Amino acid sequence: MELIKKEDLDGFVRQNVQVAILDEEGNDKAPFVHKEIIKTGLCPDGTHLRIYFDHMNFFAVPLTSSVEASDSRWAAFDQEAGLKYVIKKRA
């Protein structure tokens, strides 16, 4: 596992994806939802990566999260909060 790099999400921008937030045991905190990622960027204080679904709505993942990434799936685990953020490309 490595830390978050904004570039790892470049292949997911402008793609139809499924996103979910899971707890440490892998249980859904919110169900997978279909979204389009329109852009990514750092928050103003530089501590989180924002993943935008439109010009206002986003979720923010701490830059200290560990990441597992492939061409079709990106997952970041925030150890402090015990949450896993998952993005999967839709077929």
C-alpha positions in Angstrom: 0.0 0.0 0.0 1.1 3.5 -0.7 -0.2 7.0 0.2 -2.6 9.0 -1.9 -1.4 10.5 -5.1 -3.8 12.7 -7.0 -2.5 11.2 -10.3 -3.8 7.7 -9.3 -7.4 9.0 -9.8 -6.7 10.5 -13.3 -8.1 7.4 -15.0 -11.4 7.7 -13.1 -12.1 11.4 -13.9 -15.0 11.8 -16.4 -15.8 8.1 -16.0 -19.0 6.5 -14.7 -18.1 4.9 -11.4 -19.5 3.3 -8.3 -18.5 4.9 -5.0 -18.9 3.8 -1.4 -17.6 4.4 2.1 -17.1 1.2 4.1 -16.2 0.7 7.7 -13.1 -1.3 8.9 -14.9 -4.6 8.6 -15.9 -3.8 5.0 -19.6 -3.1 5.8 -21.3 -0.3 3.9 -21.6 3.0 5.8 -23.4 4.2 2.7 -24.4 1.9 -0.3 -22.5 2.0 -3.6 -23.9 4.8 -5.7 -23.4 5.5 -9.4 -21.6 8.8 -10.0 -19.3 10.6 -12.4 -16.2 12.1 -11.0 -15.7 15.5 -12.7 -12.4 16.5 -11.0 -10.1 16.0 -8.1 -8.1 18.6 -6.1 -6.6 19.3 -2.7 -8.6 21.0 0.0 -7.4 24.6 1.0 -5.4 23.4 4.0 -3.7 20.6 1.9 -4.7 17.7 4.2 -7.3 16.0 2.1 -7.9 15.0 -1.5 -11.3 16.2 -2.7 -13.2 14.0 -5.2 -15.9 16.1 -6.9 -19.1 14.7 -8.4 -20.2 18.1 -9.5 -19.0 21.7 -8.9 -20.1 21.7 -5.3 -20.4 18.1 -4.0 -17.4 16.0 -3.1 -16.0 13.7 -0.5 -12.6 14.3 1.0 -10.1 11.6 1.8 -7.1 12.3 4.1 -3.8 12.4 2.3 -2.4 10.1 5.0 -4.7 7.3 3.9 -3.1 4.1 2.5 -4.2 3.3 -1.1 -4.6 0.3 -3.2 -5.1 1.1 -6.9 -5.6 -0.7 -10.2 -7.0 0.4 -13.6 -10.6 -0.4 -12.5 -10.6 0.1 -8.7 -9.2 2.7 -6.2 -9.5 2.2 -2.5 -8.1 4.4 0.3 -8.2 3.4 4.0 -8.2 6.1 6.6 -6.9 4.3 9.7 -7.7 7.1 12.1 -11.4 7.1 11.2 -11.6 3.4 10.4 -13.2 4.2 7.0 -12.4 2.8 3.5 -13.3 4.9 0.4 -13.9 2.8 -2.7 -14.2 3.8 -6.3 -14.9 1.2 -9.0 -15.3 1.8 -12.7 -18.6 0.6 -14.1 -18.6 -1.9 -17.0 
